[in-house]
Amino acid sequence: MVILKNIIKTKADISADYYIEGREPKGFMKISIVDGEVLEHENAGYGSVHVKYELRRLTQVDNPPKEKTVLWY
């Protein structure tokens, strides 16, 4: 599980703080809306691949939520 917080979408990019298993340390990722490439990343662990996938998915949403929990198994 990863919790995305402070999700911010602009015309050029989307970014979020993230917490693996809901705990510290906090990570941060910003990706380009145009090509989905990672622009900035402060890695917090193994769940960052899920953060990237979810941020790419949220680029298609007009008004993304400010917070999102992502589960996988």
N, C-alpha and C positions, 0 to 999 in steps of 0.2 A: 504494500500500500504506500502511496505517496500523496501528500496533501499539497496542493498548489494554493498559494495565497498571494494577494496583491497582484492579480492578473491585470495587466495593462496592455491594451491593444491600440496601436496608432495606425496610420495609413501605411507605414513602412515595416513595422515589426510588432511582435507580441512577446511579452516577458512575464515572468512570475518568480517569486520566491518559492522554494519547495522544501518539504520536510519528509525524509524517508521514515516510514513507520510512525509519522507524526512527531518525531523527536528531533532535537538538535543533533548535529550542526545543521544550520540552514544552508541550502544551496540556492543558486540563482541561474536562470537561463533566459536568454533573449534570442529569438530566431527571426529571420527575415520572412515577411509574408510572401514576397515575390518568388523565392526559390527554396524556402524551408531550411536554409543553411543557418547553422549556429553562429551568432554574432558575438555573444558573450556567454561564458559559462564558468561558474564557481561550483565545482563538483562537490556533492555531499555524499556520494556513494553509488551503490549498484543500481538504484532506481532511476538514474538520469535518462536512460533510454525511454522509459515510460513517460517521463516529463516531456521529452522532445516529441514523441508521438502525439501526446495530448495537446501540446501547444500547436502543432501542425494541424490537428483536427479543429481546434478552436479558431484558427485563422478563417475558417469557413462560416463562423457564427457572427452575425452582425453585432450583437451585444453580449459578449462572453461574461460569465459570472465572475465575481471578484474572488471567489474561492471555489475550489473543486477537489474532491477526493477521487483518486484513481485506484481501483483495485485490480489485481491480476492473480492468476493461480497457475 
